[in-house]
Amino acid sequence: MKNQIKNLHGQTKVFDQNTLNTLVSFHIGRGGRFHNSGFKKFIDTNKCIDDYVSDLFISFENYESVAKEIEDRTNIMELLNIASEKESAESKEYQRLKHIGLNLGQLIYVDHNGCEVGLFVVNDGTGCIDIDGDYNTTIVCRLEDCSDEELRLIIDHSGSNEYNEDAQYYGYANQDIIDYSAFMLGLMESIN
């Protein structure tokens, strides 16, 4: 399916819906040798947010509050721990806890300290993993939802600070993604 897109400069161009729905990934770094934290960079395309969760664990969003509520009831606490280990809202232990009125909520990702990182296990491929509440953040969004800053990062990653239709190297982004980014920023003439 083709969509006619208008940029901020009033120019129009037709783009394929698959291009607009392409998943693009960015990372905001923690800093390095010179402590330049907060530096955002484009990292990849066509990877969903679940591709970046290898260092995370799964828990229920209301686990802590439910655990406090039932801490004196060892048999129910044991049931809660079993449900958490199974990491499924479909498990019989989860269903029994739900039946007695305890709401564990949805499955979420947590870091090694059990802190939420802002991502549900069931998602649409987009999302944000915020590890430290400050900078160590990974973001995946659809190309059509990118900010001007993110579109610029995609172009800059292509190996040139200037858009060049003849460039042979585009890094991780294919030509359609670069063309869309350049068009939306007004760096490319309207072509229908």
C-alpha positions as CSV (number, residue, x, y, z in Angstrom):
1,M,0.0,0.0,0.0
2,K,1.3,3.5,-0.9
3,N,0.8,6.6,1.1
4,Q,1.3,10.2,0.0
5,I,3.2,12.0,2.7
6,K,3.6,15.8,3.1
7,N,6.6,17.2,4.9
8,L,6.9,20.4,6.9
9,H,7.9,22.3,3.8
10,G,4.7,21.4,2.0
11,Q,6.4,18.9,-0.4
12,T,4.7,15.6,-1.1
13,K,6.1,12.2,-1.9
14,V,4.6,8.7,-2.1
15,F,6.1,6.1,0.3
16,D,5.3,2.4,0.7
17,Q,3.5,1.6,4.0
18,N,6.1,-1.1,4.8
19,T,8.8,1.7,4.8
20,L,6.6,3.8,7.2
21,N,6.1,0.8,9.5
22,T,9.8,-0.1,9.6
23,L,11.1,-0.4,13.1
24,V,14.1,1.7,13.9
25,S,16.2,1.5,17.0
26,F,18.1,4.2,19.0
27,H,20.2,4.1,22.1
28,I,21.0,6.8,24.6
29,G,24.4,6.0,26.1
30,R,25.5,6.2,29.7
31,G,28.7,8.0,28.8
32,G,32.2,6.9,28.6
33,R,35.8,8.0,29.2
34,F,34.8,11.7,29.1
35,H,31.4,11.2,30.7
36,N,29.4,12.4,27.7
37,S,26.2,10.8,28.9
38,G,23.0,11.3,27.1
39,F,24.4,10.9,23.6
40,K,21.6,9.4,21.4
41,K,22.6,7.3,18.3
42,F,20.8,5.3,15.7
43,I,21.6,1.6,16.0
44,D,19.5,-0.6,13.7
45,T,16.4,-1.3,11.7
46,N,13.9,-4.1,11.7
47,K,14.5,-5.2,15.2
48,C,11.7,-5.2,17.7
49,I,12.2,-4.1,21.3
50,D,12.2,-7.7,22.4
51,D,15.5,-8.2,20.6
52,Y,17.1,-5.9,23.3
53,V,15.9,-7.7,26.5
54,S,18.6,-10.4,26.9
55,D,19.9,-8.8,30.1
56,L,16.4,-8.4,31.6
57,F,14.1,-10.6,33.7
58,I,10.3,-11.0,33.8
59,S,8.1,-10.2,36.7
60,F,4.5,-9.2,37.4
61,E,3.9,-5.4,37.6
62,N,2.2,-5.7,41.0
63,Y,4.4,-8.3,42.5
64,E,5.9,-6.1,45.2
65,S,2.6,-4.8,46.5
66,V,1.0,-8.2,46.4
67,A,4.0,-9.7,48.3
68,K,3.7,-7.1,51.0
69,E,-0.1,-7.7,51.3
70,I,0.4,-11.5,51.8
71,E,3.8,-11.7,53.5
72,D,2.4,-13.4,56.7
73,R,0.5,-16.0,54.7
74,T,3.2,-18.4,53.8
75,N,1.1,-20.8,51.7
76,I,-0.1,-17.9,49.4
77,M,3.4,-16.4,49.3
78,E,4.6,-19.8,48.1
79,L,1.9,-19.8,45.4
80,L,3.0,-16.2,44.4
81,N,6.7,-17.3,44.1
82,I,5.7,-20.3,41.9
83,A,3.5,-18.1,39.7
84,S,6.4,-15.7,39.3
85,E,8.9,-18.4,38.4
86,K,6.5,-19.7,35.6
87,E,6.3,-16.1,34.2
88,S,2.9,-16.7,32.7
89,A,-0.6,-15.2,33.3
90,E,-1.9,-18.5,32.0
91,S,-0.4,-20.6,34.8
92,K,-2.8,-22.3,37.3
93,E,-1.0,-20.6,40.2
94,Y,-1.6,-17.1,38.6
95,Q,-5.2,-18.0,38.0
96,R,-5.6,-19.2,41.7
97,L,-4.1,-15.9,43.0
98,K,-6.5,-14.0,40.7
99,H,-9.4,-16.1,42.0
100,I,-8.7,-15.1,45.6
101,G,-8.7,-11.4,44.6
102,L,-5.0,-10.7,44.2
103,N,-4.1,-8.7,41.1
104,L,-0.6,-9.3,39.9
105,G,-1.1,-7.2,36.8
106,Q,0.7,-7.7,33.5
107,L,4.1,-9.3,32.9
108,I,6.8,-6.7,32.7
109,Y,10.6,-6.6,32.2
110,V,12.8,-5.8,35.2
111,D,16.5,-5.3,35.6
112,H,18.8,-7.5,37.8
113,N,17.6,-5.5,40.9
114,G,13.9,-6.1,40.2
115,C,13.4,-2.5,39.1
116,E,10.9,-1.9,36.3
117,V,12.4,-0.7,33.0
118,G,9.2,0.5,31.4
119,L,8.3,-2.3,29.1
120,F,5.5,-4.9,29.1
121,V,6.3,-8.4,27.9
122,V,3.3,-8.3,25.5
123,N,4.0,-5.3,23.2
124,D,3.7,-4.3,19.5
125,G,7.5,-4.4,18.8
126,T,8.0,-0.8,19.8
127,G,8.9,0.5,23.3
128,C,11.5,1.9,25.5
129,I,13.9,0.1,27.9
130,D,15.1,2.6,30.5
131,I,17.7,0.8,32.6
132,D,18.9,3.5,35.0
133,G,16.1,6.1,34.9
134,D,18.6,8.5,33.3
135,Y,20.6,7.7,30.2
136,N,21.1,4.0,29.5
137,T,18.0,3.7,27.3
138,T,17.0,1.8,24.2
139,I,14.1,3.0,22.1
140,V,12.4,1.2,19.2
141,C,9.7,3.1,17.2
142,R,8.2,3.1,13.7
143,L,9.9,5.2,11.1
144,E,6.8,7.3,10.7
145,D,6.9,8.1,14.4
146,C,10.4,9.4,14.5
147,S,11.2,12.9,15.6
148,D,13.2,15.3,13.4
149,E,16.2,14.6,15.7
150,E,15.9,10.8,15.1
151,L,15.5,11.2,11.4
152,R,18.7,13.3,11.4
153,L,20.5,10.6,13.3
154,I,19.5,8.1,10.7
155,I,20.9,10.3,7.9
156,D,24.1,11.0,9.9
157,H,24.6,7.3,10.4
158,S,24.5,6.9,6.6
159,G,28.2,8.0,6.5
160,S,27.5,11.6,5.5
161,N,26.2,14.7,7.2
162,E,24.7,15.8,3.9
163,Y,22.1,13.7,2.1
164,N,23.5,12.3,-1.1
165,E,21.3,10.3,-3.4
166,D,24.3,8.8,-5.0
167,A,25.9,7.6,-1.8
168,Q,26.9,3.9,-1.9
169,Y,27.0,3.3,1.9
170,Y,23.9,3.7,4.0
171,G,25.0,1.8,7.1
172,Y,22.1,-0.2,8.7
173,A,19.4,1.8,7.0
174,N,18.2,0.9,3.5
175,Q,17.7,3.5,0.8
176,D,13.9,3.9,1.4
177,I,14.5,4.7,5.1
178,I,17.2,7.3,4.2
179,D,15.0,8.8,1.5
180,Y,12.0,9.1,3.9
181,S,14.2,10.7,6.5
182,A,15.8,13.1,4.1
183,F,12.4,14.0,2.6
184,M,10.8,14.7,6.0
185,L,13.7,17.0,6.9
186,G,13.4,18.8,3.6
187,L,16.8,17.6,2.4
188,M,15.3,16.1,-0.8
189,E,13.2,17.4,-3.6
190,S,9.6,16.3,-4.0
191,I,9.4,13.2,-6.2
192,N,6.0,11.6,-6.9
